Amino acid sequence: MQAKVSFTQKVKEEVVSISFSDEHLRAILAAFIKINGSLTINNKKEGIALKTENAKIAKFIYHAIEKVYGVPCRFTYSKAMNFKKRLFYNVVVDEADYIISDLEINFLDGKIAKSIVSNDDLIAGYISGAFLASGSVNSPKKSNYHLEIALTDANYAKWFSKLFLKYKGGEFNVKIIKRRNQHVVYLKRSSQIVDFLILIGATNTALEFENVRISRDFSNIGNRLNNLDAANYSKTTSAAQRQIHDIQVIDKVFGIDNIKNEKQRELMKLRLTSDDLSLQEMAARLSEVLGKEVSRSNINHLFRAIHAQAVQYEETYNESVSSSRKEN
């Protein structure tokens, strides 16, 4: 019998399914390593071990470290010797001196480096990393709304709570309570919990939370739904702009008409003229153009291929743009 997935797990697995920029990933890693990381020493070299009970989070952190820093990681497994015998996944980096230095992580100090949380996007990234590391949220089916991030250091909990005051995209009335050996940063208002889920990118679970909440309380829901629509629209337009940039790079250096793959060539032309279409809408439109079925996953695969090609041409493209500016 398959174990029931908790609402917290749904939220976290939605977050790790998102494609983030390297800067956003740095902020996520900074928080995750600070909260869940432990130092290791191997051949006089400083390493880090990161522990989680969720295999998808472990995989996400593994790939994030490889993507941002290009250093090898490895997996280990451990089992808690208690009644439940829970399985833990460990992401181990044997040589992490540069990572710790770059992210300005100090395991003995509660301060958060300003460079890591210098704007709203990076603050959102850092908070996302903290939630992945030690956050939880009650199911909206329960009448007791509660979201928390449990931290072990009192000073760090204070610094972390201040991030919510710096965040300009919303208002969060966070509080801190000491529970045994932990300092818990938490939210109780359902509307602010929804805003928090939107902040970390979990818009689908935010919508699920809101739908359940609506059945309990029909008042004061307009702004939340508008925020969800705006968040989903922002995700679509942001992705479209990145895709358009990739296409412009390829067109400038190689030429769209020189692309041999028909699907890819027609998709690039379609995106340039339709920057507001979702992947599903583009799949339907491209199916009409080509006269054969094109799936949403196929569209996603094609855009990944386009991005990989654009990365190869980026340097040549930048040199061309710079040269054109000098001539003008």
Order of alpha helices (4+ residues) and beta strands (2+ residues): alpha-alpha-beta-beta-alpha-beta-beta-alpha-alpha-beta-beta-alpha-beta-beta-alpha-alpha-alpha-alpha-alpha-alpha
